[in-house]
Amino acid sequence: MSGVPDELVTFVQVLAEDDDLRAWFESFVEVSEAERAKGFLELAARMQAAGERPELIAATTLLATPEVFRAARAALEGR
């Protein structure tokens, strides 16, 4: 996956292996792009405040971008 940040690759791999986490991720499919972006950015802010690992925060922030979200979904569907 050239040009894709490592933290995002790892995040998608975890999604592929964890049914509950994948269901959570898929719950954003029917949400508007604006609401989805807001949700991911708010989650990233809460994660940062809680002292979560920086690479998880970065991956969550990247998912706020519609193109990145679609690419992550496509990667999951291709598995």
Backbone hydrogen bonds, N-H to C=O, Kabsch-Sander energy under -0.5 kcal/mol:
donor,donor_aa,acceptor,acceptor_aa,energy
4,V,1,M,-1.7
8,L,5,P,-0.9
9,V,5,P,-1.9
10,T,6,D,-2.7
11,F,7,E,-1.9
12,V,8,L,-2.4
13,Q,9,V,-2.1
14,V,10,T,-2.3
15,L,11,F,-2.4
16,A,12,V,-2.1
17,E,13,Q,-1.1
17,E,14,V,-0.5
18,D,14,V,-1.5
19,D,17,E,-0.6
22,R,18,D,-2.6
23,A,19,D,-2.3
24,W,20,D,-2.1
25,F,21,L,-2.5
26,E,22,R,-3.0
27,S,23,A,-1.2
28,F,25,F,-1.7
29,V,26,E,-1.8
31,V,28,F,-0.9
36,R,32,S,-2.9
37,A,33,E,-2.7
38,K,34,A,-2.3
39,G,35,E,-2.6
40,F,36,R,-2.6
41,L,37,A,-2.6
42,E,38,K,-2.6
43,L,39,G,-2.3
44,A,40,F,-2.5
45,A,41,L,-2.1
46,R,42,E,-2.2
47,M,43,L,-2.6
48,Q,44,A,-2.4
49,A,45,A,-2.4
50,A,46,R,-1.7
51,G,48,Q,-1.3
52,E,47,M,-2.8
56,L,53,R,-0.9
57,I,53,R,-1.8
58,A,54,P,-2.6
59,A,55,E,-2.0
60,T,56,L,-2.3
61,T,57,I,-2.4
62,L,58,A,-2.3
63,L,59,A,-1.6
64,A,61,T,-1.4
65,T,62,L,-1.8
69,F,65,T,-2.5
70,R,66,P,-2.6
71,A,67,E,-2.2
72,A,68,V,-2.6
73,R,69,F,-2.3
74,A,70,R,-2.5
75,A,71,A,-2.3
76,L,72,A,-2.1
77,E,73,R,-2.4
78,G,74,A,-1.6
79,R,76,L,-1.1
